[in-house]
Amino acid sequence: MLTGFLPTNFLPHWFTALASAFDLASPYALLLLPLPLLATRLMPPERVGASGALRVPPSLVSEAARGDSVAARGRGRTLLVWTLWAGLVVALAGPRLVLPATALPASGREIMLVMDLSGSMERRDFALDGQTVTRLAAVKRVGTDFIRRRAGDRIGLVIFANESYVAASPSFDTATVARALDEATIGLVGRSTGIGDGLGLALKRLTPAGPEAEGVPAATAKVVILMTDGANNAGQTTPRDVAGLAKELGVRVHTIALGPRDLSNADGEQDVVDTETLREIADLTGGRMFRVKTTDDLIAMADAIDAIEGGRAKAPPVPLRKDLWPWPAALAFLAAAGLLASRRTA
């Protein structure tokens, strides 16, 4: 900031406040400003009577002797030269406008949501605003709200059914991830339930190697939130095997079992949730299993995970700077154009 180079104790408050709004990328470049004056003092003048390579016609000498217009033109050219030099030096110093920045919350976590998009998510056994809605609609409502609350985390989204794919790569842009969840459609990747493949894809995106890490520290806490309303009946891997890999990688997996019934009390009902497997995954990886039968359970689950994975604090604000050097550079360009025009009219 410019106030670092000024004796602020003797300056009015409004001036120091104004100066603190500006910054220089290369402040020492301003030392070049008096260079032309030093050059004129240090360079020896031409000796009187020294021969020159150019003879001035007497007519021009007599016209110059009339003199006021020539002297005024000379003063104008001197002003343009100094404007050109000052503009170049100030542009080289890199003036910048310092903009206020808001400190964002940060928790140092990477969270990957893994959501079941199988056909059973179309069942209408949840309630929203007094109306019966599908499981997917309830998950979208609560899930998008949860994602937006996690500002400061890198969050991604994997959806799975017969196949699995990354709907949103891990990002600090929680609004984009929430929109990806809201736009998820049943049938996009099939209608079966490949829990193992979905969890495996999430682990792959949470633990990139080499340049794909995008500068994320290895110590960053990695969390998977796995949500399903069925049992694994598709894909190439089993949920228990992938859970073992998650434990080795240090990834904590919270599991959410959706639906009013599970395998232990199905009474012949098809496509019910495998609560036991989900509990084993959570226990093995140090996570927590949530049993969700109603919308209220779903909301309580989101609040509980938000508390478990809390610890967010205000990150140090990073000042935003807007470069102003094009303005003095443009002034120097105009001064140079003025010098060229004055030479042509001389």
C-alpha positions as CSV (number, residue, x, y, z in Angstrom):
1,M,0.0,0.0,0.0
2,L,1.1,3.5,-0.7
3,T,0.8,4.5,3.0
4,G,3.9,2.3,3.7
5,F,6.1,4.9,2.0
6,L,4.5,8.0,3.6
7,P,4.8,9.4,7.2
8,T,1.2,8.7,8.1
9,N,1.5,10.4,11.5
10,F,1.6,13.8,9.8
11,L,-1.1,13.2,7.1
12,P,-4.8,13.8,7.4
13,H,-7.0,10.7,7.9
14,W,-8.9,11.1,4.6
15,F,-5.6,11.1,2.7
16,T,-4.2,8.0,4.4
17,A,-7.6,6.2,3.8
18,L,-7.4,7.2,0.1
19,A,-3.7,6.2,-0.2
20,S,-4.4,2.8,1.4
21,A,-6.8,2.0,-1.4
22,F,-3.9,1.9,-3.9
23,D,-0.9,-0.3,-4.3
24,L,2.2,-0.5,-6.5
25,A,3.5,-3.8,-8.0
26,S,7.0,-2.3,-8.4
27,P,7.3,0.8,-6.2
28,Y,11.0,1.3,-6.7
29,A,10.4,1.9,-10.4
30,L,9.4,5.5,-9.4
31,L,13.1,6.1,-8.7
32,L,13.5,6.4,-12.4
33,L,11.4,9.7,-12.5
34,P,14.3,12.1,-12.0
35,L,16.6,10.2,-14.4
36,P,16.3,12.8,-17.3
37,L,17.3,15.6,-14.9
38,L,20.3,13.7,-13.7
39,A,21.2,13.0,-17.3
40,T,21.1,16.7,-18.3
41,R,23.3,17.6,-15.3
42,L,25.8,14.8,-15.6
43,M,26.2,14.8,-19.4
44,P,28.7,17.6,-20.4
45,P,27.2,20.3,-22.6
46,E,28.5,20.8,-26.2
47,R,31.4,23.1,-26.4
48,V,30.7,26.5,-27.9
49,G,32.0,26.7,-31.4
50,A,32.1,23.0,-31.9
51,S,31.4,22.0,-35.4
52,G,28.1,20.4,-36.1
53,A,26.9,18.2,-38.9
54,L,24.0,20.5,-39.7
55,R,24.0,24.0,-41.0
56,V,20.9,26.0,-40.3
57,P,19.8,28.3,-43.1
58,P,19.8,32.0,-42.2
59,S,16.1,32.3,-43.0
60,L,15.2,29.9,-40.3
61,V,17.5,31.6,-37.8
62,S,15.9,34.9,-38.5
63,E,12.5,33.4,-38.1
64,A,13.5,31.8,-34.8
65,A,14.8,35.1,-33.6
66,R,11.3,36.5,-33.8
67,G,10.7,34.0,-31.2
68,D,7.6,33.9,-28.9
69,S,5.8,31.2,-30.9
70,V,8.9,29.0,-31.1
71,A,9.6,29.4,-27.4
72,A,6.0,28.5,-26.6
73,R,6.2,25.5,-28.9
74,G,9.4,24.4,-27.2
75,R,7.8,24.6,-23.7
76,G,4.9,22.6,-25.0
77,R,7.2,19.9,-26.4
78,T,9.1,19.8,-23.1
79,L,5.8,19.3,-21.2
80,L,4.9,16.5,-23.6
81,V,8.3,14.8,-23.1
82,W,8.0,14.9,-19.4
83,T,4.4,13.6,-19.6
84,L,5.6,10.8,-21.8
85,W,8.4,9.9,-19.4
86,A,6.2,10.1,-16.2
87,G,3.5,8.0,-17.8
88,L,5.9,5.2,-18.8
89,V,7.5,5.2,-15.3
90,V,4.2,5.2,-13.5
91,A,2.9,2.4,-15.7
92,L,6.1,0.4,-15.0
93,A,5.5,0.8,-11.3
94,G,2.2,-1.0,-11.7
95,P,-0.4,1.0,-9.9
96,R,-3.2,-1.2,-8.6
97,L,-6.6,-0.5,-6.9
98,V,-7.0,-2.6,-3.7
99,L,-10.5,-3.8,-3.4
100,P,-12.1,-5.1,-0.2
101,A,-12.4,-8.9,0.1
102,T,-14.8,-10.8,2.3
103,A,-13.3,-13.7,4.3
104,L,-15.0,-16.9,3.2
105,P,-15.5,-19.9,5.5
106,A,-13.1,-22.7,5.1
107,S,-12.9,-26.2,6.7
108,G,-10.2,-28.0,4.7
109,R,-12.5,-30.8,3.6
110,E,-13.2,-32.5,0.3
111,I,-16.7,-33.9,0.3
112,M,-18.1,-36.2,-2.5
113,L,-21.9,-36.8,-2.5
114,V,-22.7,-40.2,-4.0
115,M,-26.4,-40.4,-4.8
116,D,-28.6,-43.4,-5.9
117,L,-30.5,-42.6,-9.1
118,S,-32.1,-46.0,-9.6
119,G,-35.8,-46.5,-10.5
120,S,-36.9,-47.0,-6.9
121,M,-36.1,-43.3,-6.2
122,E,-39.4,-42.5,-8.0
123,R,-41.4,-44.0,-5.2
124,R,-43.8,-41.4,-3.6
125,D,-43.4,-42.0,0.1
126,F,-41.9,-38.7,1.3
127,A,-43.7,-35.4,2.1
128,L,-42.8,-31.9,1.2
129,D,-44.9,-28.8,2.1
130,G,-47.8,-31.0,2.9
131,Q,-47.7,-33.0,-0.4
132,T,-46.5,-36.5,-1.1
133,V,-43.4,-36.4,-3.3
134,T,-40.9,-38.9,-4.7
135,R,-37.8,-39.8,-2.7
136,L,-35.7,-38.0,-5.3
137,A,-37.6,-34.8,-4.9
138,A,-37.1,-34.8,-1.1
139,V,-33.4,-35.6,-1.5
140,K,-33.0,-32.8,-4.0
141,R,-34.6,-30.3,-1.7
142,V,-32.5,-31.2,1.4
143,G,-29.4,-32.0,-0.5
144,T,-29.1,-28.7,-2.4
145,D,-29.6,-26.8,0.9
146,F,-26.9,-28.9,2.5
147,I,-24.5,-28.2,-0.4
148,R,-25.0,-24.5,-0.3
149,R,-24.3,-24.5,3.5
150,R,-20.9,-26.1,2.9
151,A,-19.2,-22.9,1.5
152,G,-15.5,-23.3,1.9
153,D,-15.4,-27.1,1.1
154,R,-14.6,-28.7,-2.2
155,I,-17.7,-30.6,-3.0
156,G,-18.5,-33.0,-5.9
157,L,-21.3,-35.2,-7.0
158,V,-21.4,-38.8,-8.3
159,I,-24.7,-40.4,-9.4
160,F,-25.1,-44.1,-9.9
161,A,-27.5,-46.7,-11.1
162,N,-26.4,-49.3,-13.7
163,E,-23.5,-47.0,-14.4
164,S,-21.8,-44.3,-12.5
165,Y,-20.6,-40.9,-13.6
166,V,-19.3,-37.7,-12.1
167,A,-22.1,-35.1,-12.3
168,A,-20.0,-32.4,-10.7
169,S,-16.2,-32.5,-10.1
170,P,-15.0,-31.4,-6.7
171,S,-15.1,-27.7,-6.6
172,F,-15.5,-24.7,-4.3
173,D,-18.4,-23.6,-6.5
174,T,-21.2,-25.0,-4.3
175,A,-23.9,-23.3,-6.4
176,T,-22.8,-25.3,-9.5
177,V,-22.8,-28.6,-7.6
178,A,-26.2,-27.8,-6.1
179,R,-27.5,-27.1,-9.6
180,A,-26.1,-30.4,-10.8
181,L,-28.0,-32.3,-8.1
182,D,-31.2,-30.4,-8.8
183,E,-30.9,-31.4,-12.5
184,A,-30.3,-35.1,-11.9
185,T,-32.9,-37.3,-13.7
186,I,-33.8,-40.9,-13.1
187,G,-33.0,-43.2,-16.0
188,L,-30.0,-41.2,-17.0
189,V,-27.6,-44.0,-16.0
190,G,-30.0,-46.9,-15.8
191,R,-32.4,-48.1,-13.2
192,S,-30.5,-50.7,-11.2
193,T,-28.3,-50.0,-8.1
194,G,-24.5,-50.2,-8.5
195,I,-23.4,-49.0,-5.0
196,G,-19.9,-50.4,-5.2
197,D,-19.1,-48.7,-8.5
198,G,-20.5,-45.4,-7.4
199,L,-18.5,-45.4,-4.2
200,G,-15.4,-46.5,-6.1
201,L,-15.7,-43.6,-8.6
202,A,-16.1,-41.1,-5.7
203,L,-12.8,-42.4,-4.1
204,K,-11.1,-42.0,-7.5
205,R,-12.1,-38.4,-7.8
206,L,-11.2,-37.7,-4.1
207,T,-7.6,-39.0,-4.4
208,P,-6.2,-37.7,-7.7
209,A,-2.5,-38.2,-8.5
210,G,0.0,-35.9,-10.0
211,P,-1.1,-32.6,-11.6
212,E,-4.8,-33.6,-11.2
213,A,-4.5,-32.8,-7.5
214,E,-4.8,-29.0,-8.3
215,G,-2.7,-28.0,-5.4
216,V,-4.9,-29.6,-2.7
217,P,-2.8,-30.6,0.3
218,A,-2.6,-34.3,1.1
219,A,-3.7,-33.6,4.6
220,T,-7.1,-32.4,3.5
221,A,-9.9,-34.4,5.1
222,K,-11.8,-36.5,2.6
223,V,-15.4,-37.5,3.1
224,V,-18.0,-39.4,1.1
225,I,-21.7,-39.2,1.8
226,L,-23.3,-42.3,0.2
227,M,-27.1,-42.2,-0.2
228,T,-29.1,-45.1,-1.5
229,D,-32.6,-46.7,-1.1
230,G,-31.6,-50.2,-2.4
231,A,-29.2,-53.1,-2.3
232,N,-26.2,-53.5,-4.6
233,N,-27.4,-55.4,-7.7
234,A,-25.2,-54.0,-10.5
235,G,-21.7,-53.0,-11.3
236,Q,-18.3,-54.7,-11.2
237,T,-17.4,-54.2,-7.5
238,T,-18.9,-55.0,-4.1
239,P,-19.6,-52.2,-1.6
240,R,-17.7,-54.0,1.2
241,D,-14.5,-54.3,-1.0
242,V,-14.6,-50.6,-1.9
243,A,-15.2,-49.7,1.7
244,G,-11.9,-51.5,2.6
245,L,-10.2,-49.4,0.0
246,A,-11.7,-46.2,1.5
247,K,-10.3,-47.2,4.9
248,E,-6.8,-47.7,3.4
249,L,-7.1,-44.2,1.7
250,G,-8.3,-42.6,4.9
251,V,-11.6,-41.6,3.4
252,R,-14.5,-41.4,5.9
253,V,-17.8,-42.6,4.5
254,H,-21.2,-41.6,5.9
255,T,-24.1,-43.7,4.6
256,I,-27.8,-42.8,4.4
257,A,-30.3,-45.7,4.1
258,L,-33.5,-44.2,2.5
259,G,-37.0,-45.7,2.6
260,P,-39.4,-47.0,5.2
261,R,-38.4,-50.7,4.9
262,D,-35.1,-52.6,4.7
263,L,-34.0,-56.1,4.0
264,S,-34.6,-57.2,7.6
265,N,-38.3,-56.4,7.4
266,A,-39.1,-56.3,3.7
267,D,-42.0,-58.9,3.9
268,G,-41.3,-59.8,0.2
269,E,-41.1,-56.2,-1.0
270,Q,-38.6,-55.7,-3.8
271,D,-35.9,-53.0,-4.0
272,V,-35.6,-52.2,-0.3
273,V,-32.5,-50.8,1.3
274,D,-29.6,-52.9,2.5
275,T,-29.2,-51.2,5.9
276,E,-26.7,-53.8,7.2
277,T,-24.2,-53.3,4.4
278,L,-24.5,-49.5,4.7
279,R,-23.8,-49.8,8.5
280,E,-20.7,-52.0,7.8
281,I,-19.4,-49.4,5.3
282,A,-19.8,-46.6,7.8
283,D,-18.3,-48.5,10.7
284,L,-15.3,-49.7,8.7
285,T,-14.4,-46.2,7.5
286,G,-15.1,-44.3,10.7
287,G,-18.3,-42.7,9.4
288,R,-21.9,-42.8,10.6
289,M,-24.9,-44.6,9.2
290,F,-28.2,-42.7,9.1
291,R,-31.6,-44.4,8.8
292,V,-34.0,-42.1,6.9
293,K,-37.6,-43.0,6.6
294,T,-39.3,-39.5,6.4
295,T,-38.5,-36.0,5.3
296,D,-37.9,-35.0,8.9
297,D,-35.3,-37.8,9.2
298,L,-33.7,-36.5,6.0
299,I,-33.4,-32.9,7.4
300,A,-32.1,-34.2,10.7
301,M,-29.5,-36.3,8.9
302,A,-28.2,-33.2,6.9
303,D,-28.0,-31.2,10.1
304,A,-26.1,-34.0,11.8
305,I,-23.5,-34.4,9.0
306,D,-23.1,-30.7,8.8
307,A,-22.2,-30.7,12.5
308,I,-20.0,-33.7,12.3
309,E,-18.0,-32.2,9.4
310,G,-18.1,-28.7,10.9
311,G,-15.2,-26.8,12.2
312,R,-15.4,-24.1,9.5
313,A,-13.6,-20.9,10.3
314,K,-13.1,-17.6,8.5
315,A,-10.1,-17.9,6.1
316,P,-7.8,-14.9,5.9
317,P,-9.2,-12.5,3.4
318,V,-7.1,-12.2,0.2
319,P,-7.1,-8.6,-1.1
320,L,-8.3,-8.2,-4.7
321,R,-6.3,-5.9,-6.9
322,K,-7.3,-4.3,-10.1
323,D,-4.5,-3.1,-12.4
324,L,-4.4,0.6,-13.2
325,W,-1.2,0.7,-15.3
326,P,-3.1,1.0,-18.7
327,W,-4.2,4.5,-17.7
328,P,-0.7,6.0,-17.3
329,A,0.4,4.0,-20.3
330,A,-2.4,5.5,-22.4
331,L,-1.3,9.0,-21.2
332,A,2.2,8.3,-22.3
333,F,0.9,7.1,-25.7
334,L,-1.1,10.3,-26.2
335,A,2.0,12.4,-25.2
336,A,4.1,10.5,-27.8
337,A,1.4,11.2,-30.4
338,G,1.5,14.8,-29.5
339,L,5.3,15.0,-29.9
340,L,5.0,13.4,-33.4
341,A,2.3,15.9,-34.4
342,S,4.3,18.8,-33.2
343,R,7.4,17.7,-35.2
344,R,5.3,17.6,-38.4
345,T,4.0,21.1,-37.8
346,A,7.3,22.6,-36.8
